[in-house]
């Protein structure tokens, strides 16, 4: 058993877990309170609109989900600037 390999594997799993947690935060857009505010106004979030417009089985891929992540804190921040691509 290679101890260095195991350390590297553990570190990689931790980094992947952190990335997945950040991605879940990005998927919330401006956060749960922002989504609730949109719903109170009778509006949908961007991802909800995409889901509404596309058929349920339409393959889709989000590219650049981390674009702009944690940028522009002086303006309230940027949850992410990805683009959803649908394969129609």
N, C-alpha and C positions, 0 to 999 in steps of 0.2 A: 504494500500500500504506500502510495506516494503522498506524504504530508503536504508538500507544496501544492500539489494538484488539488487536494481537498480544500486547502485554504482559498485557493483561487476560485474553486467551484462555489464555495460558500459566499465569497465576496460577490461573485457574479449573480448568484441567486438574490442576494440582498439588493444589488443595484437594479435588477429586473423588477423586484417587488416595489422599490421606490418609484421606478418609472411608471409602473402600472397604477400606483396610487395617484401620481401626478396626472396621469391620463384620465382617471376617473374625475379628478377635480376639473380638468379641462372640459370634460363632457358636460359638466354642470353649467358651463358658460360663466355667467356672472355670479353664480351661486344659487342655492335653493331659494333664498329670499327674493332674488331677482326674478327667478322663474315664477314664484308665487305671485309677485307683483304683476307680471305679464298676464298670468291666468286671471287675476282679478280684473284686468282691463279687457278680458275676452280675447287675448292674443296668445299665440303659441311661440315657443322658443324656436330658434333656427333649426335645430335637429328635429323637433316635432313637425315643423313645416315640411322638411325633407321627407320624413316618414309618411306624412299625409299625402304628398304628391306622388311618391313612388309606390309601385305595387309591392306587396309584402315580400315576394320572392325575388325582387330585383337585386342582383349583386351590387354592392357598393363598397367603396374604399375611401377612407379619409386620409388625405395626404397633407403633411405639414401640420399635424395637430399641435405640435410644440412651437410653431412659428409665433413669435411675439410673446411667448410665455414669460411672465414676470418682467415684462418691459413696460415702460411708461408709468412707473408708480406715481409720478407727479400728476398724472391725469386719471388716477383711479385704477391703473393697471390694465393689463390685457390678458383675458383668460386663455386666449389662443387664437390663431388665425388660419386654421386649416381649411381645406377645400374638400368637399365630398364629391367623389366621382362615381357616377352610376353607369353600369355596363348594360346599356339598353339595346 
